[in-house]
Amino acid sequence: DVKVTQSSRYLVKRTGEKVFLECVQDMDHENMFWYRQDPGLGLRLIYFSYDVKMKEKGDIPEGYSVSREKKERFSLILESASTNQTSMYLCASSLAVYTEAFFGQGTRLTVV
Amino acid sequence: QQQVKQSPQSLIVQKGGISIINCAYENTAFDYFPWYQQFPGKGPALLIAIRPDVSEKKEGRFTISFNKSAKQFSLHIMDSQPGDSATYFCAASLGGYQKVTFGTGTKLQVIP
């Protein structure tokens, strides 16, 4: 079974803090993704990576950065957390194009 | 700009009935159309997917109908069951690095 593991289920951070969300997949997948999920807005792509050290902006990259130093790990960084970044964050991975994306269980981040 | 529009936002269906969720897309370059199912507290999981070279795909009680000329596709759940109660997301992606754009989601409730 493919497993995508996000380091935290729930996280509370203060405004202005630098926040790291970690994601690890165990199936040697090429592609990894970070989405945020908000009610009424669905899933919106923040960043994705198709190879180690490679990244591309998604639809809402502002206020975020990512790091992929190893194939299995993809980190999302909130440089200076703000209250409008309170959301559910979902990491996903996929083997190749036209294949299933496997999602982690999500990290519910609250910025106060 | 919402590239994939999904309706309805919520749906209540009686057990044994047919659930229908519709999506429309704008970008004619999209070439992969997956549907994801999400239960509370879980990440989305692939349910069924279609490529634009076919007009229909069926897997068990789940059918995708695809209308390329109208730029629309829909999910039909036949003989809906209470266990189908979940949020459903349609999605579309471009080839290459599989940047997936999701719809806003439909919360389905199947009542006994």
Interface residues (C-beta under 8 A of the other chain):
Chain A: V4 N31 F33 Y35 G40 L41 G42 L43 R44 L45 F48 Y50 E56 G58 D59 L90 A92 S94 A96 V97 Y98 T99 E100 A101 F102 F103 G104 Q105 G106
Chain B: Q6 Q9 Y32 P34 G41 K42 G43 P44 A45 L46 A49 R51 F89 G95 G96 Y97 Q98 K99 V100 T101 F102 G103 T104 G105
